[in-house]
């Protein structure tokens, strides 16, 4: 702001010197009545103080002042103060305005220059030297506008690159977070099953059933595996993440309570589950639940007033999940791939499945997932 005030004061001082000092080194005295000569330096230089906040308005005031002086007196002056104000204004409208406002500023500047040139006595003489001087003034204005346009382009390009870098970092962080969450889920499933094996082996050995040496090996191997699993989780766990191991409780059978909670949050949901989900591997069951959970969360966040439909089909060799919303209502926000989709893709990839997400055929958003029942977590 201080710099812009200094730029504006420079324009005012240059115009005042040209206007009031006899034999000044800046330019010609401004012709016209006393009131015009009194306000002209302010109209020419002061608008530069807001050349960044409202560049088009600032430049329009400057051009309007020059055009008004030319129309009132039919004798527009020449000098450094004119070139300074017009070139700084032309640069600013291109550098700090939007593309549309920048083009509008160029049009305003050229129109103002045409009025200025028509009112300039030297240019009207038709002498080659005066015509070249007028052409130089116009070239300076266009050159300043082109420089401003280049500066805006580089600045916008830098913002796009910075946004892309930030988006990439956020995506990588989301992938790492989801993989850590997946590792905890896998730990819970495997640790739970190993605990069952250890308990059953210990119980059988205590009851005298089976070969005691073999049962002891099974029990010891299970305990060692549990210890290694906990160590692995400790490596994957982030600092400050002290969530204790837990046996998984969420699965397709828990989609009913999940849907009820979502309905209570204001989203109408239709749920359909077909097939037998009771014999699904625990991790696959949990993965299906997480996909539906994340999909409905995304609908709540982004779809505004909508209706969602959840279809889960447990087929002999495949679990198919469809979550579709109609995206209707006054607060509809377009869906863009985000961290939720990243997490779903990570989970589906573990089982060698397929995930598609995008605009639905009738509007809204649709998530389709196919999870092979015999997919081996990788």
Secondary structure, 3 states (H helix, E strand, C coil): CHHHHHHHHHHHHHHHHHHHCCCCCCECCCCCCHHHHHHHHHHHHHHHHHCCCCHHHHHHHHHHHHHHHHHHHCCCCCEHHHHHHHHHHHHHHHHHCCHHHHHHHHHHHHHHHHHHHHCCHHHHCCCHHHHHHHHHHHHHHHHHHHHHHHHHHHHHHHHHHHHHHHHHHHHHHHHHHHHHHHHHHHHHHHHHHHHHHHHHHHHHHHCCCCCHHHHHHHHHHHHHHHHHHHHHHHHHCCCCCCCCCCCCCCCHHHHHHHHHHHHHCCCEEEEEEEECCCCCCHHHHHHHHHHHHHHHHHHHHHCCCCEEEEEEEECCCEEEEEEEECCCCCCCCCCCCCHHHHHHHHHHHHCCCEEEEEECCCCCEEEEEEEECCCCCC
